[in-house]
């Protein structure tokens, strides 16, 4: 089974380390990672959305991420 997860990060600079730790822990089950963040005039905004394509272990990854962030998931 495969899933696409969208994770909303409100404070990217402060949340990045914890987020990366979880992704590294589950790295063998994450096929694709795309980071999207708005850019204001001449600077990055501190919020963003991460899209993950996850294979296997989907529920466990969702549980780990949803403890800290809002996660939307679509399984297929």
N, C-alpha and C positions, 0 to 999 in steps of 0.2 A: 504494500500500500504506500501511496505517496500523499503528501500534504503540502499545501502552501500556508505558511504562517506569516502574519503581519504583526509586528511588534512596535508599539508606540513608545518612543523614548522622549521624555519631557526635558531631561537635562543630560544631553549626550556626554558632555565632558566629565561629569561626576559619575555617570552610570556605565561608562565604557568598560572599565576594568571588570566589574562584576559580570556584565553582559558577555565579554570576551571569555571569561573563565568558563561560563556555562557552554558557550559555543565550542570551546576547545575540548571540554569534557565529552561532548557529543559529536565531535567533528566527523567521525566516520559515518554518521547518519545524516549529515547535512551536505546535500549535493550542490546547492547554489545559495549564495548570499548576496543580496543587493541592498545597499544603503541609500536612502533618499532623504535629503534634508533641504528645506527651503534656503535660498540665499537672498539676503537683503541687499541693499545697495552697498556694494564693496565689502560685505562681511557675511560669514556663515551665521545662520540662526542656530540656537542651541537645542532645538528639538528636531526630531526626525522619525522616520519609519524604516524599519528593517524588514525585508522580505526574505524568507527562508524557504527553500525547497527541501523538505525533509523526507527521508526514506527510512522505514523501520523505526522502532522505538518512539513513535510519534507521541503517544500519550505521556510518556516519561519526560520528553523534552518540553511538551506543553506545560506539564505540571511544574517543572523547574522554572520556566520563564514566567508563568502566570503568577508566581509568588511575588514578583517584583514589578511586573509591567502588564499593561493591557495587551492581550493576545487574541487575535482573530484567526480562525483556522478553517481551511477548506480541504477536506479529504477527497481523494479520487483514486 
